[in-house]
């Protein structure tokens, strides 16, 4: 499986995830507490109606390969549902390089629950139906360690591909502002590899399959090394796929495409 770079440390910092181990003679339990982002979509209308974050409690039984999860989702304004899973089997998936799990009944009114989990990156994606009327997509972090950048210098018309790139996006559901972290890319053949660069002040909109994240302006990265002029990213596949375009320093025009899971 692929190595996790320093951009993941940023993901953990933004999400405030904590973990601890409860070792016993029979089993090794890892307890994880953090935040999960939920996008509730009206099935009949095919539109997102509510985006909200909630606290999540998860226990991973490493020895038995089982998972227990509990968190409450705001389906519509004033209407909630609680995901409650206890000792559900984790099944290795070699195609996606992660564990998958499912439950016909994931809590009161919750059906058709399917999930993906990769402990190495903390990527947790859960999708389910609530009351037969809404489809909820839950993501513990929007982190894409399987991503390729292609950046063209508009002055010289030369291009540089970075096939082992990374990207992470944090969305604040209160105002739908977004933070962007780009990692492991080079802007030209002569430049070094940038391991992590962070931008604030982007905007997100919820869609029926994920999110749309955009920015237009002139914004310096937190380290001062780059200026972001434009960003247009589409998160789809219930949050597991990302692609889009961007411009850095007014002349480096890039494309990107990536996934949360893979080999």
N, C-alpha and C positions, 0 to 999 in steps of 0.2 A: 504494500500500500504506500501511497505517496507521502513524503515528508511534509510536516506542517511547519510553515515559516512564521516569522515574527508577527505578521499581520493578524494571526489568530490570537496573539496576546492582546491586541487591541479589541478584538471581538469580545473576549472575556471581560475586559475592563469596562466596555460600554454596557454589557449586559448584566454585570454584577453577579456572575454565576459563582457559586461556592460549591465545593464538593468535599466529602470526607468518606473514609473507609470504616466499615464496621466489620472487623475480622472475627471469625469464630472458627471452631473446629470443623463445622459442617459446611460453611459457606462464606464467601466473601461478598459483602454488600457495599456498593458505592451509593451514597445518598447525594443527590444533586438538587439544589434549590436555585432558582433563577427566575427569569422573565420570559414569557412567550408572547409573540405578536399574533393576533387573530384577525382574520379577514372574513366577515360573514357575508355571503352572497345569497340574495333572493333567487331561488331556483326558477320560479316562473318568470320573473322579470329579467333574469340574467345579468343583474347588476349588484355591485357591492353596496351594502346598506350600513355596515358598521365595522370600523377598525378600532380595536382596543387591545391593550396589553393586560396581562394578568400574571400573577405569581404562580409558578409551577413547582410542584414537589415530585421528584422522581427517585425511585430506588431500582438500581440495576444489580440483580443477583448474578454475579460474574460466573460463579461455579455452576449454577443450574441453568444459566442463559435465559433468564426471565426478567421482565420489566414490570414495574408498578408505577402508575402515573395518576396524578390528581391536580386538576386546575379548573377554574370556572370561567366560562366564556360569556361575554355580552353578545347575544345573538342580534337583538334589536334594542333600541333605547328602552331600558327598564325590563328587559326580558333576558334571562340568563339560563345557562345549562351547565352542568358540571360533568367533565370527563373523569371517569373513575375506572381505572384498570388495575387489577391485582394479579400478579404472577402470570402475565401473558407471555407466551413463548416468543423468544427472539430467534429468527431464522436467518442464517448467513446467506447473503446474496452476492455471489461472486461477480455478477455483471455490474452491480453498482458499488461493490466494495464496501458494503455496510450490512447492518441487520434490518430485517423487515419484520413487522408484526401486524396483527389484525384482530378485530373483534366484531362480531355481529351486533353485540350490544355493548356500547362503551359508556353507559350511564343512562340516567333517566331521559328518555326521548332521543338518545343518541344511537344511531345505527350506521352500518357500513363504514366502520372506522378502519383506516389503513395508515401505517406509520413507517418511517425510515429513520434509522439511528446509526450514527457513526461515532463511537466514543472518542476516537483520536482527535476529531475536530469539534466535537460537541454539536454537530449538525443533527437537529431533530425536526422532522417534518411530519405533521399529522393532518389527515383530512377525514371529515365525517359529515353525516347528514343529521340535522337537528329537527325534530318534530315533522319530518318529511317535507319541510318548506324551505330550509336554508342549508347551504353547503358551507362549511367552515374550513378554512385553511389556516393551520397553526404552524408557526416557524419559530424555533428557539433562536436562530440567528440566520441572517441572509449572507452566508459565507460561501464563496465559490473557489475552492482550491484547484479545480480542474478547468483552467481558463487559458485562452490564447489571445494575445494582443498582436495587432499589426499596425505599426505607426509609420506614417509617411511624412517626410519633410517637404513642405510645399515649395520651399526655395530651391532645393536640389532635386526634388522628385525622386528621392531614394527612400526605400522602405526597410524597416527592421521588424522582424517577427520575433515575438517572445512566447514560445509554446508552453512554458511552465508558469504562466502568470497566475495571480490570485486577485480576488476582489471581495470586499465586504461592505455591506450597506446597513446602516442602522436607521430605522424610521421611528420618529417620535409620534405616536398616534394622537397626541393632544393637539398638535398643530400641523401634523404631516410634514414637518421639516425632516431632512435627511442628512446624514453624514456619510461620506464616501472614503474608503481606504482602497488604494490600488497598490499592488505589490508584485515584485519580481518581474520587472519589465525594463527594457532599454529603449531609448528614443532614437538611437542611431547605432551604426556599426562601431563608431568610435567612442560612444559613451559607456560608462559602467552600468551595471544593473542596479536599479533602484529597488530596494527591498520593501519599503513601505512609505507611502505618501498619503496624507490625510487632508480632506477638504470638508468644510462645514457649509451650511446655508443652501443646500439643495432642497428641492421640493418633490414630494411623493404624492401620487394619486392611486387609490385602490381600484383594481379592475376585477373582472369576474374570474381571472386566472392568476392574478398576482398583483403587481404594482407597476406603475410608470414613474420613473425618477428622472427629473430634468433640472438643468441649470443653464442660464445665459447671463454673462457678465464678465467680470475680471476679478478673480479671487485667488489670493495667494494661499499656498499650502501651509500647514501649520509649521513646517520646517523652513519655509521661505524659499525653497528651491524651484518651485513650479507655480505657474499661474494657470488656473482653469478658466477657459473662455466659454466652453460649451460642453454639456453632457446630456445625452439622451439614451436612457437605458430602459429596457423592457424586461421585467421579471415575470416569467410565465411558468407553466407546468406546476401550478400550486406553490410556486416559490422556488422550485428546484433548478430552474434554467434561467440564464441571463444572457442578453446580447444587446449591442448598441454601439454608439459612436461618441467621440469626445474630441476636444481640441485643447492642447496645452501650449502655452507660450506663443499663442497666435499663429504658429506655423506647423506644429506637429499634430496632424490629423490622424486619429486612431479609431480602429474598430476593435471590438472584443466579443467573445462568445465563450460561455462557460457553463459548468454544472456543479451542483453541490456534491454529487456522488459519482464515482467512476473508478477505474483502475489505471 
